[in-house]
Amino acid sequence: MFSETNKYKNNGHFFFKKEDKLSVVSKDVPNLPGIYYITKLAKGRKKLLYIGKSGTMCQDGNFGDQMLKKRINNKHEGINRQQYFDQKLQKEQIDALDIYWFVTYDSHYRDLPGYVEGLIIQRYFEVHDTLPPWNKEF
């Protein structure tokens, strides 16, 4: 979807559907820093909903403790992400979420997740003149 993510070889995606357990379907997501985005599948169409990052670089060069797996399974708008996704699937009549993740900082790449997140949000903004629907601010 975004050419900026093409170089990251440690990547993947998973689907989240009604009655899925988020911790189970996201079991293969690594605990490494990176970015992720969420698309919805509804009525035969696909639409980007959210762009996020995990892993905040601290001044000492280390990352905080919230890496991709933990971030994806944490909270959104103050509620448990499992519950948030369940509510959104029902309320917005979404068939499934397709969640893509990319490790941006490892032994091959040293791209800060916040930098890469900013790049792809900028690309989205250039086309749509708005943020993705589930991104409230940037």
N, C-alpha and C positions, 0 to 999 in steps of 0.2 A: 504494500500500500504506500509506503514511504521509501524512497530510494536511499535515504539516510541510514536505514536499518539493514540494507543488503549486505554489508560487510561483516556483520556479526554472525559468526557461524554457530555460536552457542545460543540457540533460539528454539522456539516451539510454540505450540498453541494447544488449546483444549476447548471443548464445548461445555457449557453449563446449561442444563435444561431443567424444567420443572421437576421437582422431587430429587434432583441430584444433590449430593453432599459436596460442597465446595472443596473441603479438605481432601476428599477422595479424588475428584476429577483434576485437581491441581497438584497431585502427589509428585509429578515429575518435574515441577518447576524448581530450579535450584535456589539455594540460599546464597545468592551472589547479587551484586549491585547491577541495576539495569533499568530498562524502561518497559512499559507494557501499554497496550491499547485494547479497548473493548469495542467490539462491533456487535450489532444486533442483527438477528435473522428473523424477519417477520414478513409474512405474506409474500414469500419468494424474493424479498429484497434484502440487501445488506446495507447497513448504515453505521458509520463510526459514531460512538457515543462518548468515549472518554480516552484521554491520554494521561498516563501517570508515570511516576518514577519510583524507584526504591533505592535506598542507599544514599544517605547524605554524608558528604565528605567533611570530616572534622579538621580543624586547624592542624592537628598533628599528622595528617595524612592517612588516618584510619577512617573507616566507615562506621556509622552508627549501627545499631543492631537490626534495623528493619530492612532486610533484603527482599528480593522478589517474592519468594513463597510467603513470607510473613506479611508483606505489604498487601499482596493480592487477597489474603485471607483475613485481613485486619478489619478496618472500619471504613465506611463511606458516609459522609454527612452525619457522623456521630453515632451510627448504628452498625451493628455487626454486619459485615459484608454478605454473609450467607442470607441473613434476613433482608438486607437491602436488595440483593438480586432477586430473591423470591418475590418481594413486593413489586419490583419493577417488571418482572416477567408477567405478572398478573395484570397490573394496572395499565401497562403499555401494550398488552397483547403481543408479547415477544415470544417467538417459538423457541429461540435459544440464543445464548451469548457465545461469541467466538472470541476467546481471549488469547492474544498474541504476546509473547514475552521475548526479550532480547537482553543478553548479558553484554553490557557495554564496557565493563572494567574487569579485566582478568589478565592472565599471562600474555595474551595476544593484543589486547586493546586497553588503552588507559583513558577512555572517554568518560568524563563525569556524567552520571545519569541526568543531573539537572541541566547540563548543557545539551544533551541529546533530546531530552524532553522539550526544551525550549525551541530547538530547531524544528521538530516535527509539529509542535503547536503553531509555530510561525507559518509553516507550509500550509497547514489547515486554514489558518486565519487568512492567508493571502488568497485562497480560493473562495472561502465562505463568508469572509468579513465578520466572523463571529467565532467564539470558542465552541468546541464540541458540546452537545447538550448537557452532559453530566459534569463538565468542567465548569465550576461556578466562577472561578477567577484564575488569573495567572500573574 
